[in-house]
Amino acid sequence: MEEKASTAIAGISHDRDSIINLDHGDPTMFEPFWKEIGDSATVVIPGWQKMSYFSDPRNLCWFLEPEFANEARRLHRIVGNAVTDDRHIIVGVGSTQLIHAALFALASTEARQPVDVISAAPYYSMYSGIADFMKSGMFHWAGDAATFNGDDNFIELVCSPNNPDGEIRHAVRGNEAGKRVHDMAYYWPQYTPMRHPADHDIMLFTVSKATGHAGTRIGWALVKDAEVARKMAKFIEMNTIGVSKDSQVRAAKILKVIADGYELPDLEAGSKFFHFGRCLLANRWQRLRQAIKVSGRFSLPQFPSEFCMFFKEQAETYPGTCDKLILIYVFACKFAQKYFFFSLFFSNDKGFAWLRSEDQTIEDLEVFFKTLNILTRNGRQFGVGPEYVRVSMLDRDANFDVFIKRISSLE
């Protein structure tokens, strides 16, 4: 009885009639890595520590834990995905709070009209809600950046790699006078090739997608302008009076474990987190591509081959393959043998599958997948049509296996 309850809470579905929820980007596929890492990623905080509101009163972001800031900068340096020199780090309750903080910081409190918030479709489904939920007089959602015909009083949200379709994005309104926020949540080597260090005025990252620790609720912004950074910190101060120190300490430890896996030569090969994620996603994409090919009802975006500066390898165009493998990590678990492979040829594999229906009898792809007891997110929520759905590739193995079996059985 106890074991059944534990499985149910974990959200693992095995029976053929169970509902598989792939609507959310809950990154639980990384659990096996962290389970094997064990105590080296464990944090113990004595009851008398971290009691004050303040972390560093001299910092404009006075609630930022120095050890978290140091580990964030260190990991960016190792991966090479963002410029951190001469940048202010603002910590937030996930990147969602940081988007709110950035909109607050960039919008004028003296403007007669709220600033327009735009993003190119398909855009992250939460953007419209974030902009309009509080019904702020400072900013409001204005839709697709590609069709926006307002004046220069706008803020463009640029998600790259893009959620939901994985495309590398640049500002659609890049030559105009508006302001921009770059959401870089998925710009990590397990999801996409590292092309160069991103260098934008405001860049947002989150532990949720970087390491899989969504429940820790920690994100951070790299901000070039001190006044913008100060306003963002003020918003978080007024919104939540800072950010949990306990969560920052845990996040710092997690980032340190990942960085150590690449900087400390005496550690085992299995401690390389990005290699683990890279190959796991490549394997999943290979299986998904095959299942879609068999069904003949759906299509996926195609991406060009690119060189990854982090892995020092060429990222193949879809479909992802893991055929040429070097076994570098084998470990035994209590109930099953698990294997970790390192691919010589890395695929351009994303955290979400952006599926399109090619079957004219399917008018709404989300509704169709519900008949298979698979929950997805409708294309309408991303500013496009119902022939599209977003499917999370980040769930646990058991749920992903059921998903593949169900779409493979379609005739």
Contacts in CASP RR format, 6 or more apart in sequence:
PFRMAT RR
TARGET T0000
AUTHOR 0000-0000-0000
METHOD contacts of the structure
MODEL  1
MEEKASTAIAGISHDRDSIINLDHGDPTMFEPFWKEIGDSATVVIPGWQK
MSYFSDPRNLCWFLEPEFANEARRLHRIVGNAVTDDRHIIVGVGSTQLIH
AALFALASTEARQPVDVISAAPYYSMYSGIADFMKSGMFHWAGDAATFNG
DDNFIELVCSPNNPDGEIRHAVRGNEAGKRVHDMAYYWPQYTPMRHPADH
DIMLFTVSKATGHAGTRIGWALVKDAEVARKMAKFIEMNTIGVSKDSQVR
AAKILKVIADGYELPDLEAGSKFFHFGRCLLANRWQRLRQAIKVSGRFSL
PQFPSEFCMFFKEQAETYPGTCDKLILIYVFACKFAQKYFFFSLFFSNDK
GFAWLRSEDQTIEDLEVFFKTLNILTRNGRQFGVGPEYVRVSMLDRDANF
DVFIKRISSLE
10 396 0 8 1.000
11 396 0 8 1.000
11 399 0 8 1.000
12 396 0 8 1.000
12 398 0 8 1.000
12 399 0 8 1.000
13 19 0 8 1.000
13 20 0 8 1.000
13 398 0 8 1.000
13 399 0 8 1.000
13 402 0 8 1.000
14 398 0 8 1.000
14 402 0 8 1.000
16 402 0 8 1.000
17 373 0 8 1.000
18 373 0 8 1.000
18 402 0 8 1.000
19 373 0 8 1.000
19 374 0 8 1.000
19 375 0 8 1.000
20 373 0 8 1.000
20 374 0 8 1.000
20 375 0 8 1.000
20 395 0 8 1.000
20 399 0 8 1.000
20 402 0 8 1.000
20 403 0 8 1.000
20 406 0 8 1.000
21 375 0 8 1.000
21 395 0 8 1.000
21 399 0 8 1.000
22 374 0 8 1.000
22 375 0 8 1.000
22 376 0 8 1.000
22 391 0 8 1.000
22 392 0 8 1.000
22 395 0 8 1.000
22 399 0 8 1.000
22 403 0 8 1.000
23 375 0 8 1.000
23 376 0 8 1.000
23 377 0 8 1.000
23 390 0 8 1.000
23 392 0 8 1.000
24 392 0 8 1.000
25 214 0 8 1.000
25 351 0 8 1.000
25 352 0 8 1.000
25 392 0 8 1.000
25 394 0 8 1.000
25 395 0 8 1.000
26 214 0 8 1.000
26 392 0 8 1.000
26 394 0 8 1.000
26 395 0 8 1.000
27 208 0 8 1.000
27 209 0 8 1.000
27 212 0 8 1.000
27 214 0 8 1.000
27 394 0 8 1.000
28 212 0 8 1.000
28 394 0 8 1.000
28 395 0 8 1.000
28 396 0 8 1.000
29 277 0 8 1.000
29 280 0 8 1.000
29 393 0 8 1.000
29 394 0 8 1.000
29 395 0 8 1.000
29 396 0 8 1.000
29 397 0 8 1.000
29 400 0 8 1.000
30 211 0 8 1.000
30 212 0 8 1.000
30 273 0 8 1.000
30 276 0 8 1.000
30 277 0 8 1.000
31 396 0 8 1.000
32 333 0 8 1.000
32 338 0 8 1.000
32 397 0 8 1.000
33 273 0 8 1.000
33 276 0 8 1.000
33 277 0 8 1.000
34 41 0 8 1.000
35 333 0 8 1.000
36 270 0 8 1.000
36 331 0 8 1.000
36 333 0 8 1.000
36 338 0 8 1.000
37 257 0 8 1.000
37 271 0 8 1.000
40 257 0 8 1.000
41 253 0 8 1.000
41 254 0 8 1.000
41 257 0 8 1.000
42 253 0 8 1.000
43 249 0 8 1.000
43 250 0 8 1.000
43 253 0 8 1.000
45 246 0 8 1.000
45 249 0 8 1.000
50 245 0 8 1.000
50 246 0 8 1.000
50 249 0 8 1.000
53 63 0 8 1.000
53 241 0 8 1.000
53 242 0 8 1.000
54 62 0 8 1.000
54 63 0 8 1.000
55 62 0 8 1.000
55 63 0 8 1.000
55 64 0 8 1.000
55 65 0 8 1.000
55 66 0 8 1.000
55 245 0 8 1.000
55 248 0 8 1.000
56 62 0 8 1.000
56 64 0 8 1.000
56 65 0 8 1.000
56 66 0 8 1.000
60 88 0 8 1.000
60 226 0 8 1.000
60 229 0 8 1.000
60 230 0 8 1.000
60 233 0 8 1.000
61 88 0 8 1.000
61 89 0 8 1.000
61 90 0 8 1.000
61 91 0 8 1.000
61 229 0 8 1.000
61 233 0 8 1.000
62 233 0 8 1.000
63 91 0 8 1.000
63 233 0 8 1.000
63 236 0 8 1.000
63 237 0 8 1.000
63 241 0 8 1.000
63 242 0 8 1.000
63 243 0 8 1.000
63 245 0 8 1.000
64 89 0 8 1.000
64 90 0 8 1.000
64 91 0 8 1.000
64 243 0 8 1.000
64 248 0 8 1.000
65 91 0 8 1.000
65 245 0 8 1.000
65 248 0 8 1.000
65 249 0 8 1.000
65 252 0 8 1.000
67 248 0 8 1.000
67 249 0 8 1.000
67 252 0 8 1.000
68 91 0 8 1.000
68 218 0 8 1.000
68 220 0 8 1.000
68 248 0 8 1.000
68 249 0 8 1.000
68 251 0 8 1.000
68 252 0 8 1.000
68 255 0 8 1.000
69 89 0 8 1.000
69 91 0 8 1.000
70 252 0 8 1.000
71 251 0 8 1.000
71 252 0 8 1.000
71 255 0 8 1.000
71 256 0 8 1.000
71 259 0 8 1.000
72 84 0 8 1.000
72 89 0 8 1.000
72 205 0 8 1.000
72 220 0 8 1.000
72 255 0 8 1.000
73 84 0 8 1.000
73 89 0 8 1.000
74 255 0 8 1.000
74 256 0 8 1.000
74 259 0 8 1.000
75 210 0 8 1.000
75 255 0 8 1.000
75 258 0 8 1.000
75 259 0 8 1.000
76 82 0 8 1.000
76 84 0 8 1.000
76 197 0 8 1.000
76 222 0 8 1.000
77 84 0 8 1.000
78 259 0 8 1.000
78 262 0 8 1.000
78 263 0 8 1.000
79 188 0 8 1.000
79 189 0 8 1.000
79 194 0 8 1.000
79 274 0 8 1.000
79 310 0 8 1.000
80 194 0 8 1.000
80 196 0 8 1.000
80 197 0 8 1.000
80 309 0 8 1.000
80 310 0 8 1.000
81 184 0 8 1.000
81 187 0 8 1.000
81 188 0 8 1.000
81 189 0 8 1.000
81 194 0 8 1.000
81 197 0 8 1.000
81 198 0 8 1.000
81 310 0 8 1.000
82 184 0 8 1.000
82 187 0 8 1.000
82 197 0 8 1.000
82 198 0 8 1.000
82 199 0 8 1.000
82 203 0 8 1.000
82 205 0 8 1.000
82 222 0 8 1.000
83 197 0 8 1.000
83 198 0 8 1.000
83 199 0 8 1.000
83 222 0 8 1.000
84 222 0 8 1.000
86 224 0 8 1.000
87 222 0 8 1.000
87 223 0 8 1.000
87 224 0 8 1.000
88 222 0 8 1.000
88 223 0 8 1.000
88 224 0 8 1.000
88 226 0 8 1.000
88 229 0 8 1.000
89 220 0 8 1.000
89 221 0 8 1.000
89 222 0 8 1.000
89 223 0 8 1.000
90 98 0 8 1.000
90 101 0 8 1.000
90 220 0 8 1.000
90 221 0 8 1.000
90 223 0 8 1.000
90 229 0 8 1.000
90 232 0 8 1.000
90 233 0 8 1.000
90 236 0 8 1.000
91 218 0 8 1.000
91 219 0 8 1.000
91 220 0 8 1.000
91 236 0 8 1.000
91 243 0 8 1.000
91 248 0 8 1.000
92 98 0 8 1.000
92 101 0 8 1.000
92 218 0 8 1.000
92 219 0 8 1.000
92 220 0 8 1.000
92 221 0 8 1.000
92 236 0 8 1.000
92 242 0 8 1.000
92 243 0 8 1.000
93 217 0 8 1.000
93 218 0 8 1.000
93 219 0 8 1.000
93 236 0 8 1.000
93 240 0 8 1.000
93 243 0 8 1.000
93 244 0 8 1.000
94 206 0 8 1.000
94 207 0 8 1.000
94 208 0 8 1.000
94 217 0 8 1.000
94 218 0 8 1.000
94 219 0 8 1.000
95 183 0 8 1.000
95 185 0 8 1.000
95 204 0 8 1.000
95 205 0 8 1.000
95 206 0 8 1.000
95 208 0 8 1.000
95 219 0 8 1.000
96 126 0 8 1.000
96 130 0 8 1.000
97 219 0 8 1.000
97 236 0 8 1.000
97 239 0 8 1.000
97 240 0 8 1.000
98 204 0 8 1.000
98 219 0 8 1.000
98 220 0 8 1.000
98 221 0 8 1.000
98 232 0 8 1.000
99 127 0 8 1.000
99 130 0 8 1.000
99 157 0 8 1.000
99 181 0 8 1.000
99 183 0 8 1.000
99 204 0 8 1.000
100 130 0 8 1.000
100 235 0 8 1.000
100 239 0 8 1.000
101 221 0 8 1.000
101 231 0 8 1.000
101 232 0 8 1.000
101 233 0 8 1.000
101 235 0 8 1.000
101 236 0 8 1.000
101 239 0 8 1.000
102 155 0 8 1.000
102 181 0 8 1.000
102 202 0 8 1.000
102 204 0 8 1.000
102 221 0 8 1.000
102 228 0 8 1.000
102 232 0 8 1.000
103 115 0 8 1.000
103 117 0 8 1.000
103 130 0 8 1.000
103 131 0 8 1.000
103 136 0 8 1.000
103 138 0 8 1.000
103 139 0 8 1.000
103 155 0 8 1.000
103 181 0 8 1.000
104 138 0 8 1.000
104 231 0 8 1.000
104 232 0 8 1.000
104 235 0 8 1.000
105 228 0 8 1.000
105 229 0 8 1.000
105 231 0 8 1.000
105 232 0 8 1.000
105 235 0 8 1.000
106 115 0 8 1.000
106 155 0 8 1.000
106 179 0 8 1.000
106 181 0 8 1.000
106 202 0 8 1.000
106 228 0 8 1.000
107 114 0 8 1.000
107 115 0 8 1.000
107 136 0 8 1.000
107 138 0 8 1.000
107 139 0 8 1.000
107 155 0 8 1.000
108 115 0 8 1.000
108 138 0 8 1.000
109 138 0 8 1.000
111 138 0 8 1.000
111 153 0 8 1.000
113 153 0 8 1.000
114 136 0 8 1.000
114 137 0 8 1.000
114 138 0 8 1.000
114 139 0 8 1.000
114 140 0 8 1.000
115 138 0 8 1.000
115 139 0 8 1.000
115 140 0 8 1.000
115 153 0 8 1.000
115 154 0 8 1.000
115 155 0 8 1.000
116 139 0 8 1.000
116 140 0 8 1.000
116 142 0 8 1.000
116 148 0 8 1.000
116 150 0 8 1.000
116 153 0 8 1.000
116 154 0 8 1.000
116 155 0 8 1.000
117 127 0 8 1.000
117 131 0 8 1.000
117 139 0 8 1.000
117 140 0 8 1.000
117 141 0 8 1.000
117 142 0 8 1.000
117 143 0 8 1.000
117 154 0 8 1.000
117 155 0 8 1.000
117 157 0 8 1.000
118 142 0 8 1.000
118 143 0 8 1.000
118 144 0 8 1.000
118 145 0 8 1.000
118 148 0 8 1.000
118 154 0 8 1.000
118 155 0 8 1.000
118 156 0 8 1.000
118 157 0 8 1.000
118 173 0 8 1.000
119 127 0 8 1.000
119 143 0 8 1.000
119 144 0 8 1.000
119 145 0 8 1.000
119 156 0 8 1.000
119 157 0 8 1.000
119 158 0 8 1.000
119 159 0 8 1.000
120 144 0 8 1.000
120 145 0 8 1.000
120 146 0 8 1.000
120 158 0 8 1.000
120 169 0 8 1.000
120 172 0 8 1.000
121 143 0 8 1.000
121 144 0 8 1.000
121 145 0 8 1.000
121 146 0 8 1.000
121 382 0 8 1.000
121 383 0 8 1.000
121 384 0 8 1.000
122 162 0 8 1.000
122 164 0 8 1.000
122 165 0 8 1.000
122 354 0 8 1.000
122 379 0 8 1.000
122 382 0 8 1.000
122 383 0 8 1.000
122 384 0 8 1.000
122 388 0 8 1.000
123 143 0 8 1.000
123 144 0 8 1.000
123 145 0 8 1.000
123 157 0 8 1.000
123 159 0 8 1.000
123 162 0 8 1.000
123 382 0 8 1.000
123 383 0 8 1.000
124 157 0 8 1.000
124 159 0 8 1.000
124 162 0 8 1.000
124 163 0 8 1.000
124 164 0 8 1.000
124 183 0 8 1.000
124 382 0 8 1.000
125 164 0 8 1.000
125 377 0 8 1.000
125 381 0 8 1.000
125 382 0 8 1.000
125 390 0 8 1.000
127 141 0 8 1.000
127 157 0 8 1.000
128 141 0 8 1.000
128 143 0 8 1.000
129 141 0 8 1.000
131 139 0 8 1.000
131 140 0 8 1.000
131 141 0 8 1.000
132 140 0 8 1.000
132 141 0 8 1.000
139 155 0 8 1.000
142 148 0 8 1.000
142 150 0 8 1.000
142 154 0 8 1.000
143 383 0 8 1.000
144 383 0 8 1.000
145 156 0 8 1.000
145 171 0 8 1.000
145 172 0 8 1.000
145 173 0 8 1.000
146 172 0 8 1.000
148 154 0 8 1.000
148 173 0 8 1.000
152 176 0 8 1.000
152 177 0 8 1.000
152 178 0 8 1.000
153 178 0 8 1.000
154 173 0 8 1.000
154 176 0 8 1.000
154 178 0 8 1.000
154 179 0 8 1.000
155 178 0 8 1.000
155 179 0 8 1.000
155 180 0 8 1.000
155 181 0 8 1.000
156 171 0 8 1.000
156 172 0 8 1.000
156 173 0 8 1.000
156 174 0 8 1.000
156 178 0 8 1.000
156 179 0 8 1.000
156 180 0 8 1.000
156 181 0 8 1.000
157 180 0 8 1.000
157 181 0 8 1.000
157 183 0 8 1.000
158 169 0 8 1.000
158 170 0 8 1.000
158 171 0 8 1.000
158 180 0 8 1.000
158 181 0 8 1.000
158 182 0 8 1.000
158 183 0 8 1.000
158 200 0 8 1.000
159 169 0 8 1.000
159 182 0 8 1.000
159 183 0 8 1.000
159 185 0 8 1.000
160 167 0 8 1.000
160 168 0 8 1.000
160 169 0 8 1.000
160 170 0 8 1.000
160 182 0 8 1.000
160 183 0 8 1.000
160 184 0 8 1.000
160 187 0 8 1.000
160 198 0 8 1.000
161 167 0 8 1.000
161 168 0 8 1.000
161 169 0 8 1.000
161 186 0 8 1.000
161 187 0 8 1.000
161 191 0 8 1.000
161 192 0 8 1.000
161 350 0 8 1.000
162 168 0 8 1.000
162 169 0 8 1.000
163 183 0 8 1.000
163 185 0 8 1.000
163 186 0 8 1.000
163 352 0 8 1.000
163 390 0 8 1.000
164 352 0 8 1.000
164 354 0 8 1.000
164 377 0 8 1.000
164 379 0 8 1.000
164 382 0 8 1.000
164 390 0 8 1.000
165 301 0 8 1.000
165 350 0 8 1.000
165 352 0 8 1.000
165 354 0 8 1.000
166 186 0 8 1.000
166 192 0 8 1.000
166 301 0 8 1.000
166 303 0 8 1.000
166 350 0 8 1.000
166 351 0 8 1.000
166 352 0 8 1.000
166 354 0 8 1.000
167 301 0 8 1.000
167 303 0 8 1.000
168 192 0 8 1.000
168 195 0 8 1.000
171 180 0 8 1.000
173 180 0 8 1.000
174 180 0 8 1.000
179 201 0 8 1.000
180 200 0 8 1.000
180 201 0 8 1.000
180 202 0 8 1.000
181 202 0 8 1.000
181 204 0 8 1.000
182 198 0 8 1.000
182 200 0 8 1.000
182 201 0 8 1.000
182 202 0 8 1.000
182 203 0 8 1.000
182 204 0 8 1.000
183 204 0 8 1.000
184 198 0 8 1.000
184 203 0 8 1.000
184 204 0 8 1.000
184 205 0 8 1.000
185 204 0 8 1.000
185 205 0 8 1.000
185 206 0 8 1.000
185 208 0 8 1.000
185 209 0 8 1.000
185 210 0 8 1.000
186 192 0 8 1.000
186 209 0 8 1.000
186 350 0 8 1.000
186 351 0 8 1.000
187 194 0 8 1.000
187 198 0 8 1.000
187 205 0 8 1.000
188 209 0 8 1.000
188 210 0 8 1.000
188 274 0 8 1.000
189 274 0 8 1.000
189 278 0 8 1.000
189 308 0 8 1.000
189 310 0 8 1.000
189 311 0 8 1.000
190 273 0 8 1.000
190 274 0 8 1.000
190 276 0 8 1.000
190 277 0 8 1.000
190 278 0 8 1.000
190 281 0 8 1.000
191 209 0 8 1.000
191 281 0 8 1.000
191 349 0 8 1.000
191 350 0 8 1.000
191 351 0 8 1.000
192 315 0 8 1.000
192 348 0 8 1.000
192 350 0 8 1.000
193 306 0 8 1.000
193 307 0 8 1.000
193 308 0 8 1.000
193 309 0 8 1.000
193 310 0 8 1.000
193 311 0 8 1.000
193 315 0 8 1.000
193 346 0 8 1.000
193 348 0 8 1.000
194 308 0 8 1.000
194 309 0 8 1.000
194 310 0 8 1.000
194 311 0 8 1.000
195 306 0 8 1.000
195 307 0 8 1.000
195 308 0 8 1.000
195 309 0 8 1.000
196 309 0 8 1.000
200 224 0 8 1.000
201 223 0 8 1.000
201 224 0 8 1.000
201 225 0 8 1.000
201 228 0 8 1.000
202 221 0 8 1.000
202 222 0 8 1.000
202 223 0 8 1.000
202 224 0 8 1.000
202 228 0 8 1.000
203 221 0 8 1.000
203 222 0 8 1.000
203 223 0 8 1.000
204 219 0 8 1.000
204 220 0 8 1.000
204 221 0 8 1.000
205 219 0 8 1.000
205 220 0 8 1.000
205 221 0 8 1.000
205 222 0 8 1.000
206 218 0 8 1.000
206 219 0 8 1.000
206 220 0 8 1.000
207 213 0 8 1.000
207 214 0 8 1.000
207 216 0 8 1.000
207 218 0 8 1.000
207 219 0 8 1.000
207 251 0 8 1.000
207 254 0 8 1.000
207 255 0 8 1.000
208 214 0 8 1.000
208 215 0 8 1.000
208 216 0 8 1.000
208 217 0 8 1.000
208 219 0 8 1.000
210 255 0 8 1.000
211 251 0 8 1.000
211 254 0 8 1.000
211 255 0 8 1.000
211 258 0 8 1.000
211 273 0 8 1.000
213 250 0 8 1.000
213 251 0 8 1.000
213 254 0 8 1.000
216 247 0 8 1.000
216 250 0 8 1.000
216 251 0 8 1.000
216 254 0 8 1.000
217 244 0 8 1.000
217 247 0 8 1.000
218 243 0 8 1.000
218 244 0 8 1.000
218 247 0 8 1.000
218 248 0 8 1.000
218 251 0 8 1.000
219 251 0 8 1.000
221 229 0 8 1.000
221 232 0 8 1.000
223 229 0 8 1.000
223 232 0 8 1.000
236 242 0 8 1.000
236 243 0 8 1.000
257 271 0 8 1.000
257 273 0 8 1.000
258 273 0 8 1.000
258 274 0 8 1.000
260 267 0 8 1.000
260 271 0 8 1.000
261 267 0 8 1.000
261 271 0 8 1.000
261 272 0 8 1.000
261 273 0 8 1.000
262 272 0 8 1.000
262 274 0 8 1.000
268 329 0 8 1.000
269 275 0 8 1.000
269 328 0 8 1.000
269 329 0 8 1.000
269 342 0 8 1.000
270 276 0 8 1.000
270 328 0 8 1.000
270 329 0 8 1.000
270 331 0 8 1.000
270 340 0 8 1.000
272 342 0 8 1.000
274 310 0 8 1.000
274 311 0 8 1.000
275 311 0 8 1.000
275 328 0 8 1.000
275 340 0 8 1.000
275 342 0 8 1.000
276 329 0 8 1.000
276 340 0 8 1.000
278 311 0 8 1.000
278 343 0 8 1.000
278 346 0 8 1.000
278 349 0 8 1.000
279 322 0 8 1.000
279 325 0 8 1.000
279 340 0 8 1.000
279 341 0 8 1.000
279 342 0 8 1.000
279 343 0 8 1.000
281 347 0 8 1.000
281 349 0 8 1.000
281 350 0 8 1.000
281 351 0 8 1.000
281 393 0 8 1.000
282 320 0 8 1.000
282 321 0 8 1.000
282 322 0 8 1.000
282 343 0 8 1.000
282 346 0 8 1.000
282 347 0 8 1.000
282 349 0 8 1.000
283 322 0 8 1.000
283 341 0 8 1.000
284 349 0 8 1.000
284 393 0 8 1.000
284 400 0 8 1.000
285 318 0 8 1.000
285 319 0 8 1.000
285 320 0 8 1.000
285 347 0 8 1.000
285 349 0 8 1.000
285 353 0 8 1.000
285 393 0 8 1.000
286 319 0 8 1.000
286 320 0 8 1.000
286 321 0 8 1.000
286 322 0 8 1.000
286 347 0 8 1.000
287 404 0 8 1.000
288 300 0 8 1.000
288 353 0 8 1.000
288 393 0 8 1.000
288 404 0 8 1.000
289 300 0 8 1.000
289 318 0 8 1.000
289 319 0 8 1.000
289 320 0 8 1.000
290 319 0 8 1.000
290 408 0 8 1.000
291 404 0 8 1.000
291 407 0 8 1.000
291 408 0 8 1.000
292 298 0 8 1.000
292 299 0 8 1.000
292 300 0 8 1.000
292 355 0 8 1.000
292 407 0 8 1.000
294 408 0 8 1.000
294 410 0 8 1.000
295 407 0 8 1.000
295 408 0 8 1.000
295 410 0 8 1.000
295 411 0 8 1.000
296 358 0 8 1.000
296 359 0 8 1.000
297 357 0 8 1.000
297 358 0 8 1.000
297 359 0 8 1.000
297 362 0 8 1.000
297 410 0 8 1.000
298 355 0 8 1.000
298 356 0 8 1.000
298 357 0 8 1.000
298 358 0 8 1.000
298 359 0 8 1.000
298 365 0 8 1.000
298 407 0 8 1.000
299 355 0 8 1.000
299 356 0 8 1.000
299 358 0 8 1.000
300 318 0 8 1.000
300 353 0 8 1.000
300 354 0 8 1.000
300 355 0 8 1.000
300 356 0 8 1.000
301 318 0 8 1.000
301 354 0 8 1.000
302 317 0 8 1.000
302 318 0 8 1.000
303 317 0 8 1.000
303 318 0 8 1.000
303 348 0 8 1.000
304 317 0 8 1.000
304 348 0 8 1.000
305 314 0 8 1.000
305 315 0 8 1.000
305 316 0 8 1.000
305 317 0 8 1.000
305 348 0 8 1.000
306 314 0 8 1.000
306 315 0 8 1.000
306 348 0 8 1.000
307 313 0 8 1.000
307 314 0 8 1.000
307 315 0 8 1.000
308 314 0 8 1.000
308 315 0 8 1.000
308 346 0 8 1.000
311 346 0 8 1.000
313 344 0 8 1.000
313 345 0 8 1.000
313 346 0 8 1.000
314 345 0 8 1.000
314 346 0 8 1.000
315 346 0 8 1.000
315 347 0 8 1.000
315 348 0 8 1.000
316 345 0 8 1.000
316 346 0 8 1.000
316 347 0 8 1.000
316 348 0 8 1.000
317 348 0 8 1.000
318 347 0 8 1.000
318 348 0 8 1.000
318 349 0 8 1.000
319 347 0 8 1.000
320 347 0 8 1.000
320 348 0 8 1.000
320 349 0 8 1.000
321 343 0 8 1.000
321 345 0 8 1.000
321 347 0 8 1.000
322 341 0 8 1.000
322 343 0 8 1.000
322 347 0 8 1.000
324 343 0 8 1.000
324 344 0 8 1.000
324 345 0 8 1.000
325 341 0 8 1.000
325 342 0 8 1.000
325 343 0 8 1.000
325 344 0 8 1.000
326 341 0 8 1.000
326 342 0 8 1.000
326 344 0 8 1.000
327 339 0 8 1.000
327 341 0 8 1.000
327 342 0 8 1.000
328 340 0 8 1.000
328 341 0 8 1.000
328 342 0 8 1.000
329 339 0 8 1.000
329 340 0 8 1.000
329 341 0 8 1.000
329 342 0 8 1.000
330 337 0 8 1.000
330 338 0 8 1.000
330 339 0 8 1.000
330 340 0 8 1.000
331 338 0 8 1.000
331 340 0 8 1.000
332 338 0 8 1.000
349 393 0 8 1.000
350 393 0 8 1.000
351 392 0 8 1.000
351 393 0 8 1.000
351 394 0 8 1.000
352 390 0 8 1.000
352 391 0 8 1.000
352 392 0 8 1.000
352 393 0 8 1.000
352 394 0 8 1.000
353 390 0 8 1.000
353 391 0 8 1.000
353 393 0 8 1.000
354 388 0 8 1.000
354 390 0 8 1.000
354 391 0 8 1.000
355 365 0 8 1.000
355 376 0 8 1.000
355 388 0 8 1.000
355 389 0 8 1.000
355 390 0 8 1.000
355 391 0 8 1.000
356 365 0 8 1.000
356 387 0 8 1.000
356 388 0 8 1.000
357 365 0 8 1.000
357 368 0 8 1.000
357 387 0 8 1.000
357 388 0 8 1.000
362 368 0 8 1.000
362 387 0 8 1.000
363 386 0 8 1.000
363 387 0 8 1.000
364 378 0 8 1.000
364 386 0 8 1.000
364 387 0 8 1.000
365 376 0 8 1.000
365 378 0 8 1.000
365 379 0 8 1.000
365 386 0 8 1.000
365 387 0 8 1.000
365 388 0 8 1.000
365 389 0 8 1.000
366 376 0 8 1.000
366 377 0 8 1.000
366 378 0 8 1.000
366 379 0 8 1.000
366 386 0 8 1.000
366 389 0 8 1.000
367 386 0 8 1.000
369 375 0 8 1.000
369 376 0 8 1.000
369 389 0 8 1.000
372 406 0 8 1.000
372 407 0 8 1.000
373 406 0 8 1.000
374 391 0 8 1.000
374 403 0 8 1.000
374 406 0 8 1.000
374 407 0 8 1.000
376 389 0 8 1.000
376 390 0 8 1.000
376 391 0 8 1.000
377 389 0 8 1.000
377 390 0 8 1.000
378 385 0 8 1.000
378 386 0 8 1.000
378 388 0 8 1.000
378 389 0 8 1.000
379 385 0 8 1.000
379 386 0 8 1.000
379 387 0 8 1.000
379 388 0 8 1.000
379 389 0 8 1.000
379 390 0 8 1.000
380 386 0 8 1.000
382 388 0 8 1.000
382 390 0 8 1.000
391 403 0 8 1.000
393 400 0 8 1.000
395 403 0 8 1.000
END
